[in-house]
Amino acid sequence: MDRERIQKVLDERKEPAFRAKQIMAAIYGQRISSWEQATSLSKELRDALVDVPVSTLTLSHRAQSKKDGTVKALFTLADDKEIEAVMIPNGDFRTVCVSSQVGCAMKCSFCATGTMGLKRNLSADEIVDQVLFFEKELAPKNERVTNVVFMGMGEPCANLDNVFESIRIMNSKDGLGIGARKISISTCGIVPGIRRIAEFDLQINLAVSLHAPTDDVRSEIMPVNKAYSIGQVLDACRDYLRQTNRKLFFEYVMLSGINDSIEQADELGAVLKDFRPLIQVNLIPFHQSFFEFRPTARAAIERFQSIVLAAGIPCTIRHSAGVDIAAACGQLALERKDK
Ligand code: SAH
């Protein structure tokens, strides 16, 4: 819902303050798709709202994986810019992967979104509406969104005010009522952002994209490392763990010949040694895009995993969902580029 435009209508009509709450209940509780359905509002108010779209997003394309049921949705925003969100069904879980920005300024060399550059930040409403879209899609099957991850387009820590605001709405009983522990932010390692997440009063999860155990390799594939080195990121992570007592996830995308050697697995184990066992490393199989990078073979990923595990660090291999519809990690925005 576009709270700003709705509030403008309410102000013009000098509506009482509780009207905004009624509208929230219609949008998030009743999950209306048009103002006509908002029967708790007067006919006059519904008519006055008719030019304000119920959602900030218009669905422009939808694809569903035949392999695993993953759904990718492409949305057009009010200013004609486009974003993508993904819903990954897995057992009883329905995880929605949301975008926090149109494009991204971080320019990680293996990531499709990075090639777009940053177009703009998303508002809190535009972020929440991605989740609401899937809530509405799942409702007829009596299913609900169970988890939200900020792993779509964009760097959440570069738009943290709006990201926090969106999380408050998702978490609120008057909003989507999703538990804070079911919501995860993933960052490329923006240190002030990590420190702010540690201070955030909601108990959300944090994942840090590490992707290399040494600064030389990390700087090569992630320009952000020149601003915040591995040492600085890990210092912030150490403080985060001390402050929050929550588990911390490190992501590590497996790029053949770049960061996947046995020596690098040993180095990763050494670098993360004093975090044992409070952290978990997630190895992400690289999803082929238009870059020169190649994915690490499955056997080599498993070997890498066993070395990290032997160092006493919990380590899993991320299951890749939605690969056949270009909905997997780092593939968002690919399709648009081809058009
Ligand atoms: N800006 C956030 C969210 C990015 S997307 C961050 O950097 O954490 C979530 C994860 O997907 C990140 O770890 C990102 O590095 C990874 N990723 C990007 N492109 C990928 C690709 N082609 N294959 C696999 N993972 C990729």
Residues whose N, C-alpha, C, O or C-beta is under 5 A from the ligand:
A	BS01	SAH	F110 C111 A112 F150 M151 G152 G154 E155 P156 S186 T187 C188 S209 E251 V253 I284 P285 F286 H287 C329 G330 Q331
